[in-house]
Amino acid sequence: MLKNLISTSNLAEFMTIWDKISSNPEFPKSFIDYFNSRWVPVAHMWSRVSQRLHDIYSEGDTNMLLEAYVHFWYFLKKWN
């Protein structure tokens, strides 16, 4: 069920799945409390619902840029 929560791109489906998880007695209350306090507030960082409009360039970081730079120069030297 958690995999479905993470991978759905439909907000209504996301909310339905979360309601099922949070009301399911098979999930420990401690997990529900933890998930509610730590992960739900930052759902925009991990759920596919909010990630579907992002491209790779808006999430670039220094390490990724440095790696691209090294690969660029490596292949440039290799072909010259």
Backbone as XML, in Angstrom:
<?xml version="1.0"?>
<chain id="A" units="angstrom">
  <residue number="1" name="MET">
    <atom name="N" x="0.813" y="-1.192" z="0.000"/>
    <atom name="CA" x="0.000" y="0.000" z="0.000"/>
    <atom name="C" x="0.865" y="1.267" z="0.000"/>
  </residue>
  <residue number="2" name="LEU">
    <atom name="N" x="1.974" y="1.229" z="0.710"/>
    <atom name="CA" x="2.864" y="2.397" z="0.735"/>
    <atom name="C" x="3.460" y="2.671" z="-0.637"/>
  </residue>
  <residue number="3" name="LYS">
    <atom name="N" x="3.785" y="1.613" z="-1.359"/>
    <atom name="CA" x="4.334" y="1.785" z="-2.703"/>
    <atom name="C" x="3.323" y="2.507" z="-3.592"/>
  </residue>
  <residue number="4" name="ASN">
    <atom name="N" x="2.050" y="2.155" z="-3.463"/>
    <atom name="CA" x="1.007" y="2.831" z="-4.236"/>
    <atom name="C" x="0.890" y="4.301" z="-3.841"/>
  </residue>
  <residue number="5" name="LEU">
    <atom name="N" x="1.047" y="4.574" z="-2.546"/>
    <atom name="CA" x="0.972" y="5.958" z="-2.062"/>
    <atom name="C" x="2.079" y="6.804" z="-2.682"/>
  </residue>
  <residue number="6" name="ILE">
    <atom name="N" x="3.267" y="6.249" z="-2.747"/>
    <atom name="CA" x="4.418" y="6.972" z="-3.280"/>
    <atom name="C" x="4.317" y="7.155" z="-4.791"/>
  </residue>
  <residue number="7" name="SER">
    <atom name="N" x="3.836" y="6.140" z="-5.493"/>
    <atom name="CA" x="3.899" y="6.163" z="-6.944"/>
    <atom name="C" x="2.676" y="6.758" z="-7.643"/>
  </residue>
  <residue number="8" name="THR">
    <atom name="N" x="1.602" y="7.020" z="-6.939"/>
    <atom name="CA" x="0.431" y="7.581" z="-7.620"/>
    <atom name="C" x="0.651" y="9.048" z="-7.969"/>
  </residue>
  <residue number="9" name="SER">
    <atom name="N" x="0.164" y="9.446" z="-9.128"/>
    <atom name="CA" x="0.270" y="10.847" z="-9.540"/>
    <atom name="C" x="-1.073" y="11.564" z="-9.437"/>
  </residue>
  <residue number="10" name="ASN">
    <atom name="N" x="-2.079" y="10.875" z="-8.910"/>
    <atom name="CA" x="-3.417" y="11.428" z="-8.764"/>
    <atom name="C" x="-3.637" y="11.838" z="-7.308"/>
  </residue>
  <residue number="11" name="LEU">
    <atom name="N" x="-3.930" y="13.103" z="-7.068"/>
    <atom name="CA" x="-4.082" y="13.603" z="-5.703"/>
    <atom name="C" x="-5.239" y="12.928" z="-4.971"/>
  </residue>
  <residue number="12" name="ALA">
    <atom name="N" x="-6.362" y="12.728" z="-5.636"/>
    <atom name="CA" x="-7.518" y="12.083" z="-4.990"/>
    <atom name="C" x="-7.169" y="10.647" z="-4.587"/>
  </residue>
  <residue number="13" name="GLU">
    <atom name="N" x="-6.460" y="9.962" z="-5.465"/>
    <atom name="CA" x="-6.039" y="8.590" z="-5.158"/>
    <atom name="C" x="-5.035" y="8.579" z="-4.008"/>
  </residue>
  <residue number="14" name="PHE">
    <atom name="N" x="-4.127" y="9.550" z="-3.993"/>
    <atom name="CA" x="-3.158" y="9.692" z="-2.902"/>
    <atom name="C" x="-3.875" y="9.827" z="-1.560"/>
  </residue>
  <residue number="15" name="MET">
    <atom name="N" x="-4.866" y="10.705" z="-1.516"/>
    <atom name="CA" x="-5.606" y="10.933" z="-0.267"/>
    <atom name="C" x="-6.406" y="9.689" z="0.139"/>
  </residue>
  <residue number="16" name="THR">
    <atom name="N" x="-6.986" y="9.003" z="-0.832"/>
    <atom name="CA" x="-7.750" y="7.778" z="-0.540"/>
    <atom name="C" x="-6.833" y="6.698" z="0.028"/>
  </residue>
  <residue number="17" name="ILE">
    <atom name="N" x="-5.674" y="6.521" z="-0.591"/>
    <atom name="CA" x="-4.723" y="5.515" z="-0.105"/>
    <atom name="C" x="-4.246" y="5.868" z="1.295"/>
  </residue>
  <residue number="18" name="TRP">
    <atom name="N" x="-3.942" y="7.144" z="1.538"/>
    <atom name="CA" x="-3.484" y="7.547" z="2.867"/>
    <atom name="C" x="-4.581" y="7.331" z="3.909"/>
  </residue>
  <residue number="19" name="ASP">
    <atom name="N" x="-5.826" y="7.606" z="3.562"/>
    <atom name="CA" x="-6.933" y="7.346" z="4.492"/>
    <atom name="C" x="-7.044" y="5.861" z="4.815"/>
  </residue>
  <residue number="20" name="LYS">
    <atom name="N" x="-6.868" y="5.009" z="3.805"/>
    <atom name="CA" x="-6.916" y="3.561" z="4.034"/>
    <atom name="C" x="-5.776" y="3.111" z="4.938"/>
  </residue>
  <residue number="21" name="ILE">
    <atom name="N" x="-4.587" y="3.645" z="4.690"/>
    <atom name="CA" x="-3.430" y="3.274" z="5.513"/>
    <atom name="C" x="-3.616" y="3.749" z="6.947"/>
  </residue>
  <residue number="22" name="SER">
    <atom name="N" x="-4.004" y="4.986" z="7.110"/>
    <atom name="CA" x="-4.097" y="5.542" z="8.466"/>
    <atom name="C" x="-5.250" y="4.958" z="9.280"/>
  </residue>
  <residue number="23" name="SER">
    <atom name="N" x="-6.238" y="4.379" z="8.617"/>
    <atom name="CA" x="-7.344" y="3.767" z="9.364"/>
    <atom name="C" x="-7.231" y="2.244" z="9.435"/>
  </residue>
  <residue number="24" name="ASN">
    <atom name="N" x="-6.188" y="1.686" z="8.824"/>
    <atom name="CA" x="-5.990" y="0.241" z="8.813"/>
    <atom name="C" x="-5.343" y="-0.201" z="10.128"/>
  </residue>
  <residue number="25" name="PRO">
    <atom name="N" x="-5.999" y="-1.093" z="10.882"/>
    <atom name="CA" x="-5.422" y="-1.533" z="12.162"/>
    <atom name="C" x="-4.159" y="-2.377" z="12.014"/>
  </residue>
  <residue number="26" name="GLU">
    <atom name="N" x="-3.855" y="-2.853" z="10.803"/>
    <atom name="CA" x="-2.633" y="-3.633" z="10.594"/>
    <atom name="C" x="-1.378" y="-2.758" z="10.659"/>
  </residue>
  <residue number="27" name="PHE">
    <atom name="N" x="-1.532" y="-1.467" z="10.400"/>
    <atom name="CA" x="-0.404" y="-0.546" z="10.519"/>
    <atom name="C" x="-0.323" y="-0.067" z="11.964"/>
  </residue>
  <residue number="28" name="PRO">
    <atom name="N" x="0.841" y="-0.168" z="12.586"/>
    <atom name="CA" x="0.978" y="0.287" z="13.978"/>
    <atom name="C" x="0.718" y="1.788" z="14.105"/>
  </residue>
  <residue number="29" name="LYS">
    <atom name="N" x="0.106" y="2.160" z="15.209"/>
    <atom name="CA" x="-0.184" y="3.574" z="15.459"/>
    <atom name="C" x="1.105" y="4.395" z="15.494"/>
  </residue>
  <residue number="30" name="SER">
    <atom name="N" x="2.177" y="3.823" z="15.998"/>
    <atom name="CA" x="3.453" y="4.546" z="16.047"/>
    <atom name="C" x="3.941" y="4.888" z="14.639"/>
  </residue>
  <residue number="31" name="PHE">
    <atom name="N" x="3.748" y="3.969" z="13.684"/>
    <atom name="CA" x="4.124" y="4.243" z="12.306"/>
    <atom name="C" x="3.268" y="5.362" z="11.728"/>
  </residue>
  <residue number="32" name="ILE">
    <atom name="N" x="1.971" y="5.299" z="11.952"/>
    <atom name="CA" x="1.054" y="6.321" z="11.440"/>
    <atom name="C" x="1.418" y="7.689" z="12.014"/>
  </residue>
  <residue number="33" name="ASP">
    <atom name="N" x="1.696" y="7.743" z="13.311"/>
    <atom name="CA" x="2.086" y="9.012" z="13.942"/>
    <atom name="C" x="3.398" y="9.539" z="13.369"/>
  </residue>
  <residue number="34" name="TYR">
    <atom name="N" x="4.373" y="8.639" z="13.224"/>
    <atom name="CA" x="5.672" y="9.022" z="12.659"/>
    <atom name="C" x="5.509" y="9.529" z="11.230"/>
  </residue>
  <residue number="35" name="PHE">
    <atom name="N" x="4.798" y="8.777" z="10.415"/>
    <atom name="CA" x="4.613" y="9.146" z="9.018"/>
    <atom name="C" x="3.864" y="10.461" z="8.903"/>
  </residue>
  <residue number="36" name="ASN">
    <atom name="N" x="2.868" y="10.636" z="9.743"/>
    <atom name="CA" x="2.066" y="11.866" z="9.746"/>
    <atom name="C" x="2.890" y="13.075" z="10.164"/>
  </residue>
  <residue number="37" name="SER">
    <atom name="N" x="3.789" y="12.885" z="11.117"/>
    <atom name="CA" x="4.559" y="14.024" z="11.621"/>
    <atom name="C" x="5.810" y="14.319" z="10.794"/>
  </residue>
  <residue number="38" name="ARG">
    <atom name="N" x="6.425" y="13.308" z="10.193"/>
    <atom name="CA" x="7.697" y="13.505" z="9.497"/>
    <atom name="C" x="7.598" y="13.522" z="7.977"/>
  </residue>
  <residue number="39" name="TRP">
    <atom name="N" x="6.716" y="12.723" z="7.406"/>
    <atom name="CA" x="6.705" y="12.547" z="5.959"/>
    <atom name="C" x="5.553" y="13.246" z="5.254"/>
  </residue>
  <residue number="40" name="VAL">
    <atom name="N" x="4.396" y="13.266" z="5.840"/>
    <atom name="CA" x="3.254" y="13.927" z="5.196"/>
    <atom name="C" x="3.494" y="15.426" z="5.002"/>
  </residue>
  <residue number="41" name="PRO">
    <atom name="N" x="4.081" y="16.132" z="5.983"/>
    <atom name="CA" x="4.330" y="17.564" z="5.765"/>
    <atom name="C" x="5.282" y="17.872" z="4.605"/>
  </residue>
  <residue number="42" name="VAL">
    <atom name="N" x="6.130" y="16.927" z="4.250"/>
    <atom name="CA" x="7.063" y="17.148" z="3.137"/>
    <atom name="C" x="6.745" y="16.228" z="1.960"/>
  </residue>
  <residue number="43" name="ALA">
    <atom name="N" x="5.485" y="15.920" z="1.778"/>
    <atom name="CA" x="5.063" y="15.023" z="0.699"/>
    <atom name="C" x="5.470" y="15.569" z="-0.668"/>
  </residue>
  <residue number="44" name="HIS">
    <atom name="N" x="5.601" y="16.871" z="-0.770"/>
    <atom name="CA" x="6.017" y="17.467" z="-2.049"/>
    <atom name="C" x="7.426" y="17.029" z="-2.449"/>
  </residue>
  <residue number="45" name="MET">
    <atom name="N" x="8.210" y="16.529" z="-1.502"/>
    <atom name="CA" x="9.579" y="16.126" z="-1.797"/>
    <atom name="C" x="9.678" y="14.664" z="-2.248"/>
  </residue>
  <residue number="46" name="TRP">
    <atom name="N" x="8.680" y="13.841" z="-1.912"/>
    <atom name="CA" x="8.801" y="12.421" z="-2.224"/>
    <atom name="C" x="7.619" y="11.824" z="-2.975"/>
  </residue>
  <residue number="47" name="SER">
    <atom name="N" x="6.480" y="12.462" z="-2.960"/>
    <atom name="CA" x="5.327" y="11.856" z="-3.628"/>
    <atom name="C" x="5.301" y="12.228" z="-5.104"/>
  </residue>
  <residue number="48" name="ARG">
    <atom name="N" x="4.816" y="11.334" z="-5.891"/>
    <atom name="CA" x="4.759" y="11.563" z="-7.335"/>
    <atom name="C" x="3.684" y="12.586" z="-7.697"/>
  </residue>
  <residue number="49" name="VAL">
    <atom name="N" x="2.746" y="12.814" z="-6.791"/>
    <atom name="CA" x="1.682" y="13.791" z="-7.047"/>
    <atom name="C" x="2.279" y="15.156" z="-7.357"/>
  </residue>
  <residue number="50" name="SER">
    <atom name="N" x="3.259" y="15.568" z="-6.586"/>
    <atom name="CA" x="3.843" y="16.888" z="-6.796"/>
    <atom name="C" x="5.092" y="16.858" z="-7.655"/>
  </residue>
  <residue number="51" name="GLN">
    <atom name="N" x="5.638" y="15.693" z="-7.925"/>
    <atom name="CA" x="6.863" y="15.597" z="-8.714"/>
    <atom name="C" x="6.616" y="15.521" z="-10.205"/>
  </residue>
  <residue number="52" name="ARG">
    <atom name="N" x="5.401" y="15.362" z="-10.634"/>
    <atom name="CA" x="5.143" y="15.119" z="-12.057"/>
    <atom name="C" x="5.425" y="16.326" z="-12.940"/>
  </residue>
  <residue number="53" name="LEU">
    <atom name="N" x="5.478" y="17.528" z="-12.385"/>
    <atom name="CA" x="5.732" y="18.718" z="-13.188"/>
    <atom name="C" x="7.169" y="19.218" z="-13.077"/>
  </residue>
  <residue number="54" name="HIS">
    <atom name="N" x="8.019" y="18.482" z="-12.371"/>
    <atom name="CA" x="9.409" y="18.886" z="-12.201"/>
    <atom name="C" x="10.271" y="18.277" z="-13.292"/>
  </residue>
  <residue number="55" name="ASP">
    <atom name="N" x="11.267" y="19.010" z="-13.710"/>
    <atom name="CA" x="12.250" y="18.438" z="-14.612"/>
    <atom name="C" x="13.577" y="18.300" z="-13.867"/>
  </residue>
  <residue number="56" name="ILE">
    <atom name="N" x="14.507" y="17.617" z="-14.451"/>
    <atom name="CA" x="15.779" y="17.340" z="-13.801"/>
    <atom name="C" x="16.576" y="18.619" z="-13.535"/>
  </residue>
  <residue number="57" name="TYR">
    <atom name="N" x="16.401" y="19.634" z="-14.357"/>
    <atom name="CA" x="17.185" y="20.858" z="-14.213"/>
    <atom name="C" x="16.769" y="21.691" z="-13.012"/>
  </residue>
  <residue number="58" name="SER">
    <atom name="N" x="15.516" y="21.602" z="-12.594"/>
    <atom name="CA" x="15.073" y="22.384" z="-11.436"/>
    <atom name="C" x="15.552" y="21.768" z="-10.132"/>
  </residue>
  <residue number="59" name="GLU">
    <atom name="N" x="16.011" y="20.519" z="-10.168"/>
    <atom name="CA" x="16.466" y="19.840" z="-8.966"/>
    <atom name="C" x="17.981" y="19.652" z="-8.941"/>
  </residue>
  <residue number="60" name="GLY">
    <atom name="N" x="18.694" y="20.355" z="-9.818"/>
    <atom name="CA" x="20.140" y="20.185" z="-9.907"/>
    <atom name="C" x="20.850" y="20.614" z="-8.638"/>
  </residue>
  <residue number="61" name="ASP">
    <atom name="N" x="21.885" y="19.887" z="-8.287"/>
    <atom name="CA" x="22.713" y="20.268" z="-7.152"/>
    <atom name="C" x="24.178" y="20.288" z="-7.586"/>
  </residue>
  <residue number="62" name="THR">
    <atom name="N" x="25.051" y="20.716" z="-6.724"/>
    <atom name="CA" x="26.459" y="20.881" z="-7.068"/>
    <atom name="C" x="27.091" y="19.577" z="-7.507"/>
  </residue>
  <residue number="63" name="ASN">
    <atom name="N" x="26.813" y="18.487" z="-6.807"/>
    <atom name="CA" x="27.400" y="17.200" z="-7.153"/>
    <atom name="C" x="26.979" y="16.768" z="-8.550"/>
  </residue>
  <residue number="64" name="MET">
    <atom name="N" x="25.707" y="16.927" z="-8.862"/>
    <atom name="CA" x="25.216" y="16.537" z="-10.171"/>
    <atom name="C" x="25.865" y="17.397" z="-11.262"/>
  </residue>
  <residue number="65" name="LEU">
    <atom name="N" x="25.998" y="18.682" z="-11.015"/>
    <atom name="CA" x="26.605" y="19.578" z="-11.994"/>
    <atom name="C" x="28.088" y="19.262" z="-12.188"/>
  </residue>
  <residue number="66" name="LEU">
    <atom name="N" x="28.789" y="18.976" z="-11.105"/>
    <atom name="CA" x="30.202" y="18.619" z="-11.188"/>
    <atom name="C" x="30.391" y="17.321" z="-11.970"/>
  </residue>
  <residue number="67" name="GLU">
    <atom name="N" x="29.537" y="16.346" z="-11.724"/>
    <atom name="CA" x="29.635" y="15.077" z="-12.442"/>
    <atom name="C" x="29.394" y="15.282" z="-13.942"/>
  </residue>
  <residue number="68" name="ALA">
    <atom name="N" x="28.409" y="16.086" z="-14.285"/>
    <atom name="CA" x="28.142" y="16.373" z="-15.700"/>
    <atom name="C" x="29.334" y="17.073" z="-16.340"/>
  </residue>
  <residue number="69" name="TYR">
    <atom name="N" x="29.945" y="17.992" z="-15.628"/>
    <atom name="CA" x="31.119" y="18.711" z="-16.118"/>
    <atom name="C" x="32.279" y="17.751" z="-16.402"/>
  </residue>
  <residue number="70" name="VAL">
    <atom name="N" x="32.536" y="16.842" z="-15.470"/>
    <atom name="CA" x="33.623" y="15.865" z="-15.634"/>
    <atom name="C" x="33.349" y="14.964" z="-16.825"/>
  </residue>
  <residue number="71" name="HIS">
    <atom name="N" x="32.125" y="14.475" z="-16.958"/>
    <atom name="CA" x="31.784" y="13.610" z="-18.094"/>
    <atom name="C" x="31.925" y="14.362" z="-19.420"/>
  </residue>
  <residue number="72" name="PHE">
    <atom name="N" x="31.503" y="15.600" z="-19.430"/>
    <atom name="CA" x="31.599" y="16.408" z="-20.641"/>
    <atom name="C" x="33.050" y="16.518" z="-21.095"/>
  </residue>
  <residue number="73" name="TRP">
    <atom name="N" x="33.933" y="16.891" z="-20.180"/>
    <atom name="CA" x="35.336" y="17.065" z="-20.548"/>
    <atom name="C" x="36.015" y="15.742" z="-20.864"/>
  </residue>
  <residue number="74" name="TYR">
    <atom name="N" x="35.628" y="14.687" z="-20.193"/>
    <atom name="CA" x="36.198" y="13.375" z="-20.480"/>
    <atom name="C" x="35.876" y="12.960" z="-21.917"/>
  </residue>
  <residue number="75" name="PHE">
    <atom name="N" x="34.628" y="13.078" z="-22.310"/>
    <atom name="CA" x="34.240" y="12.681" z="-23.660"/>
    <atom name="C" x="34.776" y="13.645" z="-24.716"/>
  </residue>
  <residue number="76" name="LEU">
    <atom name="N" x="34.903" y="14.908" z="-24.359"/>
    <atom name="CA" x="35.476" y="15.869" z="-25.291"/>
    <atom name="C" x="36.938" y="15.520" z="-25.575"/>
  </residue>
  <residue number="77" name="LYS">
    <atom name="N" x="37.718" y="15.203" z="-24.535"/>
    <atom name="CA" x="39.122" y="14.819" z="-24.722"/>
    <atom name="C" x="39.237" y="13.501" z="-25.470"/>
  </residue>
  <residue number="78" name="LYS">
    <atom name="N" x="38.321" y="12.590" z="-25.205"/>
    <atom name="CA" x="38.371" y="11.278" z="-25.839"/>
    <atom name="C" x="38.176" y="11.386" z="-27.349"/>
  </residue>
  <residue number="79" name="TRP">
    <atom name="N" x="37.338" y="12.296" z="-27.797"/>
    <atom name="CA" x="37.032" y="12.419" z="-29.231"/>
    <atom name="C" x="37.986" y="13.362" z="-29.951"/>
  </residue>
  <residue number="80" name="ASN">
    <atom name="N" x="38.816" y="14.081" z="-29.248"/>
    <atom name="CA" x="39.781" y="14.995" z="-29.905"/>
    <atom name="C" x="41.158" y="14.421" z="-29.969"/>
  </residue>
</chain>
